Amino acid sequence: MKYEAGYNAAYAEIYAALDDLDHPRRCDGCRPCEVMKATLEWMMQGLSRRLTQEEFYSLARVLKSAEGNAIGEWQNKPSDTV
């Protein structure tokens, strides 16, 4: 039972970081972000081995564009702090 509570708590922290759009702006490298970063790096390494170079570059361009869109949304969002 203790194991399950800790397991669920870890996922709760990750989901909380994912759900908070302002989190990346104010994060200083928390554990959930480190786990998400490692997961993305692992995924991209796997994809780089399975996709052609052209497919991988196309994916990288799509992700870069999505990142730019997300940054634009974060910058246009009114601040909660005054």
C-alpha positions in Angstrom: 0.0 0.0 0.0 2.9 2.4 0.8 4.5 1.6 -2.5 1.3 2.4 -4.4 0.8 5.8 -2.6 4.4 6.8 -3.4 4.0 5.6 -7.0 0.7 7.6 -7.4 2.3 10.7 -5.7 5.1 10.7 -8.3 2.7 10.7 -11.1 0.6 13.4 -9.5 3.6 15.7 -9.3 4.3 15.1 -13.0 0.7 15.7 -14.0 0.6 18.9 -11.9 3.7 20.2 -13.7 2.2 19.3 -17.1 -1.1 21.0 -16.3 0.5 24.2 -15.1 1.3 26.2 -18.3 3.4 28.7 -16.3 5.5 25.9 -14.7 8.3 25.9 -17.3 8.8 29.7 -16.9 9.4 29.5 -13.2 10.9 26.0 -12.8 14.5 25.7 -11.7 14.8 22.0 -12.7 12.4 20.2 -10.4 12.3 16.4 -10.3 9.1 16.1 -12.5 10.7 18.3 -15.2 13.9 16.2 -15.0 11.8 13.0 -15.5 9.9 14.5 -18.4 13.1 15.7 -20.0 14.8 12.3 -19.7 11.6 10.7 -21.2 11.6 13.0 -24.1 15.3 12.5 -24.7 14.8 8.7 -24.7 11.9 9.0 -27.1 13.8 11.2 -29.5 16.8 8.9 -29.5 14.5 6.0 -30.3 12.8 7.9 -33.1 16.1 9.0 -34.5 17.0 5.3 -35.0 13.6 4.4 -36.6 12.9 7.4 -38.8 14.7 8.4 -41.9 16.8 11.6 -41.6 14.2 13.5 -43.5 11.4 12.3 -41.3 13.3 13.1 -38.2 14.1 16.6 -39.4 10.4 17.1 -40.3 9.5 16.0 -36.8 12.0 18.3 -35.2 10.6 21.2 -37.3 7.1 20.4 -36.1 8.2 20.3 -32.5 10.1 23.6 -32.8 7.1 25.2 -34.3 4.9 23.9 -31.5 7.4 25.2 -29.0 7.2 28.6 -30.6 3.4 28.6 -30.5 3.4 27.6 -26.8 5.9 30.3 -25.9 3.7 32.8 -27.8 0.7 31.7 -25.8 2.6 32.0 -22.5 3.8 35.5 -23.3 0.3 36.6 -24.2 -1.3 35.1 -21.1 -2.1 37.7 -18.5 0.0 37.3 -15.4 -1.7 36.0 -12.2 0.7 38.1 -10.1 0.4 41.8 -9.8 
